[in-house]
Amino acid sequence: MIELVGLAGSVCFAVSGVPAAYTAFRNRSCSYPRAFLILWAAGEIMCSIYALHKGADTLFWFNYVPNFLCPCVLVRYNK
């Protein structure tokens, strides 16, 4: 049962940035503070390094990969 809670949380985190990234991609612009986006991406990179070191399972990667890609898209289209 606790695995389902972890999976649900991971899915929520993984898709939370997708609407903003999609809107930015579609409109070719967004207006988030650059520091926020850089810290978000840096945090995901550092968490991924930690997860690699500790041998994290697939559940973690399902969260980290989309959460790294979303701020990258937002940085690309940030004005």
C-alpha positions in Angstrom: 0.0 0.0 0.0 2.8 2.5 0.9 4.3 1.8 -2.6 1.0 3.2 -4.1 1.3 6.3 -2.1 4.9 6.8 -3.3 3.9 6.1 -6.9 1.0 8.6 -6.7 3.3 11.2 -5.2 5.9 10.6 -7.9 3.3 10.9 -10.6 2.1 14.2 -9.1 5.6 15.6 -9.0 6.5 14.3 -12.5 3.5 16.0 -14.2 3.3 19.2 -12.1 5.5 21.2 -14.4 4.1 19.8 -17.7 1.3 22.3 -18.1 3.6 25.3 -17.7 6.2 23.8 -20.0 3.6 23.0 -22.6 2.1 26.5 -22.5 5.6 28.0 -22.7 6.4 25.8 -25.7 3.1 26.6 -27.4 3.4 30.4 -26.8 7.1 30.5 -27.3 7.4 32.5 -24.1 6.9 32.5 -20.3 7.7 34.8 -17.5 9.1 32.9 -14.5 11.9 34.3 -12.4 15.1 32.9 -13.9 16.5 32.2 -10.4 13.5 29.9 -9.7 14.0 28.0 -12.9 17.7 27.6 -12.5 17.3 26.4 -8.9 14.6 24.0 -9.9 16.8 22.5 -12.6 19.9 22.5 -10.4 18.0 20.7 -7.6 16.9 18.0 -10.0 20.4 17.5 -11.2 21.7 17.2 -7.7 18.9 14.8 -6.7 19.7 12.7 -9.8 23.4 12.5 -8.9 22.4 11.4 -5.4 20.0 8.9 -6.8 22.6 7.5 -9.1 25.0 7.2 -6.2 22.5 5.5 -4.0 21.0 3.2 -6.7 17.5 4.7 -6.6 14.7 2.7 -8.1 12.6 3.5 -11.2 10.0 5.4 -9.1 12.6 8.1 -8.4 13.6 8.4 -12.1 10.0 8.7 -13.1 10.0 11.9 -11.0 13.5 13.3 -11.8 13.5 13.1 -15.5 10.3 15.1 -16.3 11.1 17.5 -13.5 14.5 18.2 -15.1 13.0 18.6 -18.6 10.2 21.0 -17.6 12.5 23.8 -16.2 14.8 23.3 -19.2 11.9 24.1 -21.5 10.8 27.0 -19.4 14.4 28.5 -19.3 14.5 28.2 -23.1 11.3 30.3 -23.5 11.7 32.6 -20.5 11.7 36.3 -21.4 
